C-alpha cells in the first residue's frame, strides 16, 4: 500500500464521479486518497458499497429457499460501510461543456 510520502506527484487529480460508480471504482478512489490528498471529486454522489464483498449461497435442504451469507469482508477500510463519495463540486457529468469549463478554468482551487 502506498503512502503520500512515496508519491512524487504534486498535481491535483480530478476524478469525475456519478451515481453509476460503485464497488471497484470506489475502491480505486480509496486507494487514490491513500496516495495523495490532492484528489478533487467532481460530478454527482456515487452509490455506496458494503464492507462485505462476496456472498455464498446455499440452497436449503427443503428446496424452499436459498441462504446467503458473506464470505469476504474489508477490515480497517478508511471509508465506512455503505458510504458513498460525495463530490467536492457538484456538476452534471453529462454536461461536457460545463465540465470542460470547470476544469480548464481551475474553478476547483
C-alpha positions as CSV (number, residue, x, y, z in Angstrom):
1,X,0.0,0.0,0.0
2,X,1.3,3.5,-0.9
3,X,1.6,6.5,1.3
4,X,1.7,10.1,0.3
5,X,5.4,10.2,1.4
6,X,6.2,7.9,-1.6
7,X,4.1,9.8,-4.1
8,X,6.2,12.3,-6.2
9,X,3.1,13.7,-7.9
10,X,2.1,17.1,-6.6
11,X,-0.6,17.8,-9.2
12,X,-4.2,17.8,-8.3
13,X,-6.0,14.7,-9.6
14,X,-9.6,15.3,-10.7
15,X,-11.9,12.4,-10.6
16,X,-15.3,12.6,-12.3
17,X,-17.9,10.6,-10.4
18,X,-21.6,9.9,-10.7
19,X,-24.4,7.6,-9.4
20,X,-23.1,4.7,-11.6
21,X,-19.8,4.5,-9.7
22,X,-19.8,1.6,-7.2
23,X,-17.6,-1.2,-5.9
24,X,-14.2,-1.3,-7.6
25,X,-14.5,2.3,-8.7
26,X,-14.9,3.3,-5.0
27,X,-12.0,1.1,-4.1
28,X,-9.9,2.9,-6.7
29,X,-10.8,6.3,-5.2
30,X,-10.0,4.9,-1.7
31,X,-6.5,4.0,-3.0
32,X,-6.0,7.4,-4.6
33,X,-6.9,9.1,-1.3
34,X,-4.3,7.0,0.5
35,X,-1.6,8.0,-2.1
36,X,-2.3,11.7,-2.0
37,X,-4.7,14.3,-0.5
38,X,-4.7,16.2,-3.9
39,X,-7.9,14.4,-5.0
40,X,-10.8,16.5,-6.3
41,X,-14.1,14.8,-6.8
42,X,-16.5,16.5,-9.3
43,X,-19.8,15.3,-10.5
44,X,-22.7,13.6,-8.6
45,X,-22.8,11.4,-5.5
46,X,-21.8,7.8,-6.1
47,X,-23.6,4.7,-5.0
48,X,-22.3,3.1,-1.8
49,X,-20.8,-0.4,-1.2
50,X,-20.7,-2.7,1.8
51,X,-17.7,-4.0,3.7
52,X,-18.9,-7.4,2.6
53,X,-17.6,-8.2,-0.8
54,X,-18.7,-11.7,-1.7
55,X,-21.7,-13.8,-0.9
56,X,-22.0,-17.6,-0.8
57,X,-25.4,-19.0,-1.4
58,X,-26.7,-22.4,-0.3
59,X,-30.0,-24.0,-1.3
60,X,-32.0,-25.0,1.8
61,X,-32.5,-28.8,2.1
62,X,-36.2,-28.3,1.8
63,X,-35.7,-26.6,-1.6
64,X,-38.0,-23.8,-0.3
65,X,-35.3,-21.1,-0.3
66,X,-31.7,-20.0,-0.5
67,X,-29.5,-19.0,2.4
68,X,-26.9,-16.3,1.6
69,X,-24.0,-15.2,3.8
70,X,-20.9,-13.1,3.3
71,X,-17.5,-14.8,3.0
72,X,-15.2,-11.8,2.5
73,X,-15.1,-8.6,4.4
74,X,-12.9,-5.5,4.4
75,X,-11.1,-4.7,7.6
76,X,-9.8,-1.3,8.6
77,X,-11.1,0.4,5.4
78,X,-11.0,4.2,5.8
79,X,-14.4,4.7,4.1
80,X,-17.1,3.2,6.2
81,X,-19.7,0.6,5.4
82,X,-22.4,1.8,2.9
83,X,-20.8,5.2,2.5
84,X,-20.8,6.9,-0.9
85,X,-18.4,9.5,-2.2
86,X,-19.9,13.0,-2.3
87,X,-18.3,15.3,-4.9
88,X,-16.3,18.4,-3.7
89,X,-18.0,20.2,-6.6
90,X,-21.4,19.1,-7.9
91,X,-21.6,19.3,-11.7
92,X,-23.7,17.2,-14.1
93,X,-21.0,14.8,-15.6
94,X,-23.1,14.6,-18.8
95,X,-22.7,18.3,-19.4
96,X,-19.3,18.1,-21.0
97,X,-19.2,21.8,-21.8
98,X,-19.6,22.8,-18.2
99,X,-17.1,20.1,-17.1
100,X,-14.6,21.3,-19.5
101,X,-15.1,24.9,-18.5
102,X,-14.8,24.0,-14.8
103,X,-11.6,22.0,-15.2
104,X,-9.8,24.3,-17.7
105,X,-10.6,27.5,-15.7
106,X,-9.4,25.8,-12.5
107,X,-12.6,26.5,-10.6
108,X,-11.6,23.9,-8.1
109,X,-8.8,25.9,-6.3
